[in-house]
Amino acid sequence: MIKNSLFFLLLGLLALGFWLSADFKTIVAGIAIFLFGMLSLQQGFKAFTGGTLERILRNTTDSTIKRLLFGITTTTLMQSSSLLSVLVISFISAGLLDLAAGIGIIFGANLGTTTGAWLVAGFGLKVDIAGYAMPLLVFGVILQLTKQKNLQGIGQILLGLGFLFLGIQYMKDGFDAFKGNIDLSQYAMIGMRGLLTYVLVGIVITVIIQASGATMVLIIAALASQQISYENALALAIGSNIGTTITAILGALGANIKGKRLAGAHVLFNVFTGVLAIVLLDQFVWLVDVLCHYAGIATDDYTLKLAMFHTVFNLVGVIIMLPVCEPMARFLEKVMQEKKATVDLPRFLTVSALQYPDTAVESVYQETRHLYENASHIILKAIGLHRRDVYSEQDLDEVINKYPVIKDYDIDEAYERNIKGLYSAIIEFVSQARFTWEMQQSGRLHWLRDANLQLVEAVKGVKHLQKNLLKQNRSYNHYLVDEYHRIRYQVAMVIRELGKIKNSEVVDELPLLSMDMLKGRIKEQRQTAIEIIENLIREHKISAEAGTSLLNDNAYVYDIQSNLLSMAETVFINYATDSVKAEKELALTDHELLEVLNPSRH
Amino acid sequence: MNKIKLLSRLQDFFNADKKKKKKRFEEIEGVIKKLKVKENKIKKMLNACQDVEMKKALQLEVNIIQAQIDKGKTVLKDL
């Protein structure tokens, strides 16, 4: 909500700025074109990351210097550290690179981004850069139209460079024109107050733009047109260095723990160098003057001096932080620990329960019911339904119509979290217990173990079902949609009926014999489904491919239903009661059920 | 313990199997009775039902209950 409001406020402010000042419009357009250029450049380099970049990365990570150089070179070429960060995170995640090595590369990348300031200050502002942009754009577009991937990549890189140059020119022109109308230099501030204020401004601008390279170009363009003072430009550069960590933080939000640690290293480094530059600003300015003198840079060439400052304080940061890469990695690994997925643990299986046969059986029985709760939840989620609706009195068709769209549900993750641990614990418990006791309890445990296996099979069945269910649920063919609606109905129906049996709502209505009804229903549903699908194929209402998928999916449904019913017969029926003992004599065998279903065939 | 009581106990001991059978008979009979109640309930629903698919499902339930009752009656006959 707040994020959206801020976004629209920013758009409103920009629109107001465009209306009030044409020069402001030119500057912001320059930033937008520059950012677009950066994106194009990254896209272009991505075309080559299918092997070359990875191969170089693999071969250049055996020493600290190589890692640093790799970071510097790659970022200099791409003018952005984002793509490199993604690549390094993927390498760390795959175990091909350790965190300390990754940190080394990221330090190098930080140093590499400072080359942008040199290029803009030394080349961009001194020549008609837009003149170079035009041919680059033309060649870029032509190469983009070719069919070869590599040429397309080169085209994208040229386009990126062209837009970068064009963006720089726009920013430069904007500030030059701005100078005639408004003098921003009147807001120049001196002393610590000025330093901290401009550091803050630098942070804010970079957080908004989310690219320190673009902020640096903006600062250099403003400095070149004398809209800001040299001292304030230094503070803005420090601010942009700190502000760029927001990109790393935002990127890490969606990354795994390894990506987060790398982002942590990035933040630590940039904040440290920023603080160092603030504290030792006078010393850095002196050092920059000395270095510029030796490099032959004029004392009044403030844009190049700013580029030198940017490089120097980052370089000092790298020199100080590089030896502590390893401890930093250890620190980050200690502080930022992977959150273990909350795995559902057994509630009833205890060592003491193993001591007595009856308590052991009761524990496994209770735990199996616990597993059923988790399994039925996963099965219903996978078919896009909720337990509260399925267990309600509401008509099942209405319940399914209430959720016409099935959301993608990560069954593997749910299985790991809610099934695997419990199932393993039950199997381990049963294997420790079953051979030590008398026959009766061992037999009961054997049946319970099979019931657990049937539950797991049912969950695996729904995983097979999910793929087509997600795909065909939104099909334009309403016959297919109807058939998948039927599939959802059949699965939900069994779970609803088992819910009634489990909660002993139908004790008086003969639970064991009620299972016969369910068995009969699922057999009949299957027969009906096959007939319907065959008719749909015959009448060309669905394709043969879709029809065979439906037949397979109906087989999965039948397996899910059968597994759940077999499990329920073991777990939900209390065979100790006299009534159930009598029911057992009346329960129909499979053969007898088929006779009821197909009387003519028998 | 008087003689009558003693004789009654001896009779119980020798007729234990018969008693068990009787109990089983009564229980199965009870289940059949419940099944008949259930059958009538479903038949009423069947008569009131308009939905074709639902009717089919209810008819299947009636048929299954009928088969269970028949099986129960056969068991009772054999006892």
Interface residues (C-beta under 8 A of the other chain):
Chain A: D508 E509 L510 L513 D516 M517 G520 R521 E524 D578 S579 K581 A582 E583 E585 L586 A587 L588 E592 L593 E595 V596 L597
Chain B: K23 R24 E27 I28 G30 V31 I32 K34 L35 K38 K56 A57 L60 E61 N63 I64 I65 A67 Q68 I69 K71 G72 V75
